[in-house]
Amino acid sequence: MNWDLRLMIITPVILRRILKFTACLVLFWTCAENEDTPRIIPRNVWNARNPVYPRRMENRRRHNTPFTGICIHYSGFSSDMSPRSLQDYQILHLGYPDINYHYIIDTKGRIFQGRDTVFFCETRNKTDPYIHLCCISDMKFPSGSWVPDKQKNSLRKLIQYLYNLYNIHDKDIFFYDSTGYEDLDFM
């Protein structure tokens, strides 16, 4: 194979990689400069499983249905539970095709990407127009505090970000069960 042919084959591959790398840098700088944008840890970083029932996931596709509000849950498990452990529990014990929350927030305030927002979560109403958030918590906090400050701050920042990102006008927040987050001011 001559050198000209090799260059013709290799050059587009290298250019695509340089373009992807540049796009990632621009995205990183854009997000880093805007302190209102929460840092969301992607699924691949927290070692998320792929959805186990692709056909069921496909049946949950939103098809451009707009989100109308946000639903806040708490995990009910130990505060040191990882998103992967929560996902494993929901897939293996509850039979869900994937983790049942769009975003997960741990007690340290880290925000993790959950189920892709192109899909509805598993609810009785198969077209639930809410973004589902889960705060990893057993709701047993010392000194009577409902929510650790770092988790509370991340929750507020994420909610404001999602309101703007999805253009949610009503600012509707629904609390699944009694979460203890009702006292927080999200506006």
C-alpha positions, 0 to 999 in steps of 0.5 A: 500500500503506498503512502498516499493511499494510507494518508487518504484513509488515516487523515479523515479518522484523525480529523474526526478525533480532533473535532470530537476532542475540540467539541468536548473541550468547548463543552467542558469550558462552557459548563465550567464557566457557568456556575448555574450549570450543575456538574452531572456525572455521566452514566459511563463514569459511575459504571451504569448498566445498559438497560436490560429490556430494550423493548420495554424501554422503547415503549417508554420513549417520550416522543417529544412529550414535554416535561411539565414538572419535577418529582422528587424521591428519596431512595430509602436506603443507606446514605452511602449507597452508590447509584450503581447499587440502586440501579442493580436493586431496581433492575434485579429486584423490582424488574425495571429495565433501567434505573427509575430516576433521571437524576440521582443526588448523593448526600455529598451533593454529587449529581449523577445522570440516571435514565435517559430523559428521552424515556419516561420513568416506570410509573402507573401512568406510562406517560408521566410527564415529570422529570424524576430525581432521587436523593440517596437517603434513608431520611435519618439525619442527625440533629433534626436536619432533613437534608444535608446542605450539600445535597440540598444545594445540588437539588436546588441547582439541578431543579433550576437548571432543569426548569430552564433546560426543559422550559417548564413554566408551571414550576410544578414539584411533586414529592413522592411519599413524604420526602421532607424536601417540602420545606425547601425553597426551589425558586 
